[in-house]
Amino acid sequence: MHVSFLIDSTDLRRWQGEAIAAVLAAARATGAVVPAAGAAPSSLLDLCLAFEALAFRRPRGGPLDRLPAAALDLPVGGDGADLVIDLAAAPDTAGDRLLVTVGGTGLVAGAADAIMAGNEPFLDLVAVTDGTRRLIGRWHVAVEDRRQLGVGLGSAAGRAVEMLALAAGLIAAGTPLTELTLPRVEVEPPPRRAGWPAGFTAAAFARSLTARLERLVRTPPTWAVAWRADETGDGTLPAIAGRPWRRLPDDGHRFYADPFPVRHDGRTVLLVEEFPFATEKGIISVVNLDPDGPAGTPRPVIEADCHLSYPFVFAEDGALYMIPETSGSRRVELWRAVDFPDRWERTAVLIDDIDLGDATLHRADDGRWYLFGTVRPQQGANWGSSWDGLAIFTAERPAGPWVPLFSGPAKVDVATARPAGRMFEAGGAVIRPFQDSVGGYGAGLGFARVDRLDAGGYAETTLLALRPAPPLSGLHTYNRGGGFEMIDVIAGADADVVVP
């Protein structure tokens, strides 16, 4: 297979070089470059990116760095191409080709405009055949720091590299361009609105400085766990909004999040992430639950070299297991309760060399196991966020071996991808709690009905999505068990009862 890449050498960026390398590797292809005139870039963009890197101490070598055409080390010429990929988003280009657009224009310009408008970019993978444009994939990517254009553009660039590599791999395996499909978010992006990089950067820096000064004089709201007696029963969606939830107290020197209640061996306990501000590294802690709620203060049960969170617990063959998030060590680990609930031992590494967030197990009716989690782009330089890319693995038993269900993400959507608790049944359907990080990490919570889960595809329908009512500003986990329901929210230190 031979691939031609349309590039504008006057505006060539490192992400485009990574895309070329990823495409050629995925398709096991040879390549060449063809000069093309792309849209004129903003004259202020590079200056603003340089200022951001200095002001926010961001390391250089990012996806928006300039790249000389000679660094591609590819011949020039478009003859004999089996596939043409337009990396310049050239407005006057003719012929069949594949390209990524944002808001109908090139990746960098379109993503920058979206971020400056306060939105997360929608990446559209477009196939042009016989002069007709066809949308074949749409990904809604995360912006982890809305103050910085460079961070958001990096996430968009990383997903664009992944998108093009997946498409090229499918074409190399025999899928015609006219039949190519990738996961698609069925949401229409907001209309494109041109932004002003200099004004955005100045305003964002001012807001950042103001926030730093405020942190010196007052304690900002932090994550907190809240609970109530189970009001749902089996088979129903929870009614979270407008109801009072009692807060798990903290001492102001730590926060608690990611609550997982569990009943085992005649005891009911709550497992949480505990995050001491002094160490800035999460650990897994436990507190007993009696009929009136948490009894005492959470005590540590698992500490590791990396940050720990999201203590997903499940029972199998009479034993209790946990898969805490250990993405900092690039592993998915299985732990077993040796002396429940205070002693745990690591028994296996389920998946190695992966930055996977919030691993969530589900056992299907046929007995097969599925593991849901979010991952950063796996191609190129791994730019991008772990908030938006849903990966699914499958195995015959929890100990594995685990293999990817698909060659790429099941979906890329910052609004619905990341898991938010145990999956459960309601109304005869499997329900998957999800995080909504549009506007900020863990800003909202939702529930989706799983419509399809097999090697042929994944599909779900959102049934409920909610944002917490002010003064709360975050809500990103829901679990129930042992007669209790648990959530976590971002709340002020003086809130003993929270009402999402």
Secondary structure by P-SEA (a helix, b strand, c coil): cbbbbbbccccccaaaaaaaaaaaaaaccccbbbbbbccccccaaaaaaaaaaaaaccccccccccccccccccccccccccbbbcccccccccccccccccccccaaaaaaaaaaacbbbbbbbcccccccccccccccccccccccaaaaaaaaaaaaaaaaaaaaaaaaaccccccccccccccccccbbbbbaaaaaaaaaaaaaaaaaaaaccccbbbbbbbcccccccccccccccbbbbbccccccccccbbbbbbcccbbbbbbbbbbccccbbbbbbbbbcccccccccccccccccccccccccccccbbbbbccccccccbbbbbbcccccbbbbcccccccccccbbbbbbccccbbbbbbcccccccccccccccbbbbbbcccccccccccccccccccccccccccbbbbcccbbbbbbbbcccccccccbbbbbccccccbbbbbbcbbbbbcccccccccccccccbbbbbbbcccccccccc
